[in-house]
Amino acid sequence: MKMAFIWSSSYEIGESLVDKQHEELVSVTNELFAACSNKQGEQKLAETIKFLARYAVKHFDYEEKLQQSVQYPGYPEHKKLHEAFKDTVTQAMNQLETQGASIELVTQITTLVGSWLITHIKNEDSKIGEYLP
């Protein structure tokens, strides 16, 4: 299986649970990409969206508490980014329930997660690491 993303220490912020959760997101993303390359993306879609919904609640809650505990000054803006991600996942879940799986929705989710990995973890979460003890 060819991986769409390879976990790298450059994704780490220096907090083990956050880093582990980010690595899990990379793994789930790669599973969806692999399913897509095997023409099974629509079947894998519901599982991936459900994971993202659970991930967003669990991971963002932990990460936001961490930000508050280290008095991260970017917390309010960072929380807004998390809320936007959760809204997008909720919309995708609603679309899946009302319209079923589609190539368009698979593309939307792979793009969402892919851009999240690149921009959010590398450009936003990395800033939190600067405030960790």
C-alpha positions in Angstrom: 0.0 0.0 0.0 1.4 3.4 -0.9 0.9 5.9 1.9 -0.4 9.3 1.1 1.3 10.8 4.1 4.3 9.5 6.0 4.5 10.4 9.7 7.5 12.6 10.4 8.9 14.1 13.6 8.3 17.5 11.8 4.6 17.0 12.7 5.3 16.7 16.4 4.6 19.5 18.8 6.3 17.9 21.8 3.3 16.7 23.8 3.1 12.9 23.5 -0.7 12.4 23.5 -1.3 15.2 21.0 1.5 13.8 18.8 0.0 10.2 19.1 -3.5 11.5 18.1 -2.0 13.4 15.1 -0.2 10.2 14.1 -3.5 8.4 14.3 -5.1 11.0 12.0 -2.4 10.4 9.5 -3.0 6.7 9.7 -6.8 7.0 9.1 -6.2 9.4 6.3 -3.8 6.9 4.6 -6.4 4.2 5.0 -9.0 6.3 3.2 -6.5 7.1 0.4 -5.6 3.4 0.1 -9.3 2.5 -0.1 -9.8 5.2 -2.8 -6.9 3.8 -4.8 -8.5 0.4 -4.6 -11.9 1.9 -5.7 -13.3 1.3 -2.3 -13.4 4.9 -1.1 -17.2 5.1 -0.9 -17.3 2.0 1.4 -14.6 3.5 3.7 -16.2 6.9 3.8 -18.7 6.4 6.6 -16.1 4.8 8.8 -13.8 7.7 8.2 -16.4 10.4 8.8 -17.4 8.7 12.1 -13.8 8.6 13.2 -13.3 12.3 12.3 -16.4 13.2 14.4 -15.1 11.3 17.4 -11.5 12.5 16.8 -12.6 16.1 16.7 -14.4 16.0 20.0 -11.7 13.9 21.9 -8.6 15.5 20.4 -9.7 19.1 20.2 -11.0 19.0 23.8 -7.6 17.7 25.0 -5.7 20.1 22.9 -7.7 23.1 24.0 -7.3 22.2 27.7 -3.6 21.9 27.0 -3.5 25.3 25.4 -5.4 26.8 28.4 -3.0 25.1 30.9 0.0 26.7 29.2 -1.7 30.0 28.7 -1.3 29.8 24.9 -2.2 33.3 23.6 -3.5 32.0 20.3 -6.2 29.8 22.0 -9.3 31.8 21.0 -8.3 31.8 17.3 -7.2 28.2 17.5 -10.5 27.1 19.0 -12.3 28.8 16.1 -10.3 26.6 13.6 -11.3 23.5 15.6 -15.0 24.6 15.5 -14.8 25.1 11.7 -13.3 21.6 11.3 -16.1 20.1 13.5 -18.7 22.0 11.4 -17.3 20.6 8.2 -17.3 17.1 9.5 -20.9 17.5 10.7 -21.9 18.8 7.3 -20.2 15.8 5.7 -22.0 13.4 8.0 -25.3 15.0 7.2 -24.6 14.8 3.5 -23.6 11.1 3.8 -26.9 10.4 5.7 -29.1 12.3 3.3 -27.4 11.7 -0.1 -25.3 8.6 0.6 -21.7 8.0 -0.3 -20.4 9.6 -3.4 -17.1 10.3 -5.2 -17.6 14.0 -4.5 -17.9 13.4 -0.8 -14.9 11.1 -0.7 -12.9 13.9 -2.5 -14.2 16.5 0.0 -13.1 14.4 3.0 -9.7 13.5 1.6 -9.1 17.1 0.7 -10.3 18.3 4.1 -8.1 15.9 6.0 -5.2 16.3 3.7 -5.2 20.1 4.0 -5.8 19.8 7.8 -2.7 17.7 8.2 -0.6 20.0 6.2 -1.8 23.4 7.3 -3.2 22.9 10.8 -0.8 20.6 12.4 2.3 22.1 10.8 1.3 25.8 10.9 -1.0 26.0 13.9 -0.4 23.2 16.3 3.3 23.6 16.1 2.9 27.1 17.7 1.5 25.4 20.9 4.8 23.5 21.3 6.6 26.7 21.9 4.6 27.2 25.1 5.0 23.7 26.5 7.3 23.3 29.5 
